[in-house]
Amino acid sequence: MLTITSPQASIPTSDRQIDRYECKYVVTPEQVPEIRRFIRPFVYEDEHSNGNIPEYLVTTLQLDAANATLHYAKERKARTRFKLRIRTYGSGNECPYFLEIKRKINIMILKSRAVLQPKDFSKENILHPTRIIPFANEAENMNYLEFVRLVREIGARPFVYVNYVRESYKGISERYARVTIDRRLRYRPARGSWTFPPLSARWYTMDTQTSLSREYPGQILELKSETEFPEWMAEMVERFDLVNTGFCKYSTAMRLESLFRGSAYSDVSENCSYEDGSDF
């Protein structure tokens, strides 16, 4: 069984409100070592990672309305949309929980988050908060209140858990530039549960040919920057002939579950069957 120790629990305050551009690419496992060699002069290893390859384990709980409104906003390519998720790192239960709102406005990504310590993480503190939770600053407190507001406004509940290993690097010269490579992508239907499942639970693979709509299993390369890509990122895209894809882990999990139930999809992966998300 894969064991990756937890990253450091301390996350810089500046990371709690991030506005950025990002692009995602499906790459083959054989391309990854070449990509590592290419980026080496321009990046350093993420300080929250561990091991010879700088990586850590990520588990995310995706929340959605009862009719899967947020998922279908992605499926329909709404130009303005958002996701609600709760993320934690590592394989134990000692790490904080990050409540995140990830908004997409045209091509811009705006992400805000608040950090709950394990003792403060509960269903009640998200659906019906009744006590003051100490946050690092007022901005983080406002992020928490906005997360709670959106959860209550759309009636969000747990839909899917997503788990993967992330290899992570940061740009040396840029104020904000990141390269991440995600592998061993797995999911598990939440069925309303707020309790993060153990790694020993039954998870379903989501980096196969079917999942990625490719002729090969792959890994997800993400390039993120505060403004337009630095020159070395643009050169990497050209050198490796990378094609931007709208891959979304949450929607991929939803699509796989619907395939298991016999839903029909077009040749371009459009869902031809209406589903209300009630099975999640």
C-alpha positions in Angstrom: 0.0 0.0 0.0 1.2 3.5 -0.8 2.4 5.4 2.2 3.1 9.1 2.0 3.7 11.1 5.1 1.7 14.3 5.7 3.0 17.6 4.4 3.6 20.4 6.9 0.4 21.7 8.3 1.5 25.3 8.0 0.2 26.9 4.8 1.3 30.5 4.1 -1.4 33.1 4.6 -0.9 34.4 1.1 -2.0 31.0 -0.3 -5.4 31.4 1.2 -6.6 33.8 -1.5 -5.3 33.0 -5.0 -6.3 34.5 -8.3 -4.6 32.7 -11.2 -4.6 31.2 -14.6 -4.3 27.5 -15.0 -4.1 24.9 -17.8 -4.4 21.1 -17.5 -2.8 18.5 -19.8 -3.0 14.7 -19.9 0.5 13.3 -20.2 1.8 9.7 -20.4 3.9 8.2 -17.5 6.8 8.0 -20.0 6.7 11.8 -20.5 6.9 12.7 -16.8 10.7 12.1 -16.3 11.4 14.3 -19.4 9.2 17.0 -18.0 11.0 16.9 -14.7 14.3 17.3 -16.4 13.0 20.2 -18.5 11.6 22.2 -15.5 14.6 21.6 -13.2 16.4 25.0 -13.9 13.2 27.0 -13.3 11.6 25.5 -10.2 12.2 24.3 -6.7 10.4 21.5 -4.8 7.3 22.4 -2.9 8.2 22.8 0.7 5.1 20.8 1.8 6.2 17.8 -0.1 8.2 14.7 0.9 10.5 12.1 -0.7 13.0 12.0 -3.6 10.1 13.0 -5.9 8.4 15.9 -4.1 4.9 14.7 -3.6 2.1 14.4 -1.1 -1.3 12.8 -0.8 -4.5 14.8 -1.4 -8.0 13.8 -0.4 -10.9 16.0 -1.4 -14.6 15.9 -0.5 -16.7 17.5 -3.3 -19.9 19.1 -2.2 -22.9 19.8 -4.5 -26.6 20.5 -4.5 -29.0 17.6 -4.5 -29.5 17.9 -8.3 -25.7 18.1 -8.9 -25.9 21.8 -10.1 -22.2 22.4 -9.7 -21.2 19.3 -11.7 -23.6 20.2 -14.5 -22.3 23.7 -14.7 -19.0 22.2 -15.6 -20.6 19.7 -18.0 -22.3 22.6 -19.8 -19.2 24.7 -19.8 -20.8 27.6 -18.0 -18.4 30.6 -18.3 -19.0 31.5 -14.6 -19.2 28.7 -12.1 -17.8 27.5 -8.8 -17.0 24.4 -6.8 -17.2 23.7 -3.1 -14.7 21.3 -1.7 -13.1 20.2 1.6 -9.5 19.1 1.2 -7.0 17.5 3.5 -3.4 16.2 3.0 -1.5 13.0 4.1 -2.8 9.6 5.2 -3.6 10.3 8.8 -6.2 12.5 10.5 -3.9 15.0 12.1 -3.9 17.5 9.2 -6.1 20.5 9.0 -9.2 20.6 6.7 -9.2 23.3 4.0 -12.7 24.6 3.1 -12.3 25.9 -0.5 -14.4 27.9 -3.0 -12.9 27.6 -6.5 -14.5 30.0 -8.9 -14.0 30.2 -12.6 -14.8 33.4 -14.3 -14.1 33.1 -18.1 -10.5 31.9 -18.0 -9.6 33.2 -14.6 -9.5 31.0 -11.5 -10.3 32.6 -8.1 -9.7 30.4 -5.1 -10.4 31.3 -1.5 -10.1 29.0 1.6 -10.3 28.8 5.3 -8.5 26.3 7.5 -10.2 24.2 10.1 -8.2 22.3 12.7 -9.3 18.7 13.2 -11.0 19.5 16.5 -13.1 22.1 14.7 -14.0 20.1 11.6 -17.6 18.8 11.8 -20.8 18.7 9.8 -22.4 21.0 12.3 -19.6 23.7 11.9 -20.4 23.8 8.2 -24.2 23.4 8.1 -25.2 25.1 11.4 -22.2 26.9 12.9 -23.0 28.1 16.4 -19.7 29.0 17.9 -16.7 31.2 17.1 -13.8 29.4 15.4 -10.4 31.0 15.7 -8.9 31.8 12.3 -5.5 33.2 11.4 -7.0 36.5 10.3 -10.3 38.3 9.4 -10.0 37.5 5.7 -9.9 33.7 6.5 -12.9 34.1 8.7 -14.8 35.8 5.9 -13.8 33.0 3.6 -15.3 30.5 6.1 -18.5 32.5 6.3 -18.8 32.7 2.5 -18.3 28.9 2.3 -21.0 28.3 4.9 -23.3 30.7 3.1 -22.9 29.0 -0.3 -23.4 25.5 1.2 -26.6 26.6 2.9 -27.9 28.5 -0.1 -27.7 25.6 -2.6 -28.3 22.9 0.0 -24.9 21.3 -0.7 -24.0 17.9 0.7 -21.2 15.4 0.2 -21.1 13.9 -3.2 -17.7 12.4 -4.0 -14.3 11.8 -2.4 -11.3 12.1 -4.7 -7.8 10.9 -3.7 -4.5 11.3 -5.6 -0.8 11.7 -5.3 0.5 15.2 -6.2 4.0 16.0 -7.3 4.5 19.7 -6.8 7.0 22.4 -7.8 7.1 26.2 -7.5 8.7 28.7 -9.8 12.0 30.2 -8.7 11.7 33.7 -10.3 7.9 34.2 -10.4 5.8 35.5 -7.6 3.3 32.7 -8.3 4.0 29.9 -10.7 3.4 26.2 -10.0 3.8 22.9 -11.8 1.9 19.9 -10.5 1.6 16.3 -11.7 -1.2 14.2 -10.3 -1.2 10.5 -10.5 -3.0 7.5 -8.9 -6.3 9.3 -9.2 -9.1 7.5 -7.4 -12.6 8.3 -6.2 -15.3 7.0 -3.9 -19.0 8.1 -3.8 -19.7 10.0 -0.5 -23.4 9.1 -0.2 -23.9 11.9 2.2 -21.0 11.0 4.6 -18.9 13.8 6.0 -16.3 11.3 7.4 -13.2 11.0 5.2 -12.7 7.3 4.3 -9.5 5.5 5.1 -7.1 4.7 2.3 -7.9 1.0 3.0 -11.5 1.6 1.9 -12.7 0.7 -1.6 -11.7 3.3 -4.1 -12.3 3.3 -7.9 -9.5 4.2 -10.4 -10.1 7.3 -12.5 -6.8 7.6 -14.6 -7.7 4.9 -17.1 -8.2 5.3 -20.9 -12.0 5.4 -20.3 -11.7 8.0 -17.6 -9.4 10.3 -19.6 -11.0 9.7 -23.0 -7.5 8.8 -24.3 -5.9 5.7 -25.9 -3.6 5.5 -22.9 -3.8 5.8 -19.1 -2.2 9.1 -18.0 -1.3 11.6 -15.4 -2.6 15.2 -15.0 -0.1 18.0 -15.5 -1.2 21.4 -14.3 0.5 24.7 -15.0 -0.6 27.7 -12.9 0.5 31.3 -13.0 -0.6 34.6 -11.6 -0.5 36.3 -15.1 0.3 34.8 -18.5 2.6 31.9 -18.6 6.3 32.6 -18.1 8.5 31.9 -21.1 9.7 28.5 -19.8 6.2 27.2 -19.4 5.2 28.3 -22.9 8.3 26.6 -24.2 7.4 23.4 -22.3 3.9 23.3 -23.8 5.4 23.7 -27.3 8.3 21.2 -26.8 6.0 18.4 -25.5 3.2 19.2 -27.8 0.8 19.6 -24.9 -2.9 20.1 -25.6 -5.0 21.9 -22.9 -7.9 19.9 -21.6 -10.8 20.8 -19.3 -10.2 17.7 -17.1 -12.0 17.9 -13.8 -11.5 15.2 -11.2 -15.0 15.7 -9.7 -16.8 15.6 -13.0 -14.7 12.6 -14.2 -15.8 10.7 -11.1 -19.5 11.6 -11.7 -19.1 10.5 -15.3 -17.7 7.2 -14.4 -20.4 6.5 -11.9 -23.1 7.4 -14.5 -21.4 5.0 -17.0 -21.7 2.2 -14.5 -25.4 3.0 -14.4 -25.8 2.7 -18.2 -25.8 6.4 -19.2 -25.1 7.2 -22.8 -22.4 9.6 -23.9 -21.6 11.1 -27.3 -18.3 10.8 -29.1 -17.1 14.0 -27.5 -18.1 12.8 -24.0 -21.3 14.7 -23.6 -23.8 13.1 -21.3 -26.9 12.2 -23.3 -28.9 11.1 -20.3 -30.4 13.4 -17.6 -29.4 12.5 -14.1 -30.3 14.4 -10.9 -27.4 13.2 -8.8 -29.7 11.4 -6.4 -27.4 8.3 -6.4 -24.7 10.2 -4.7 
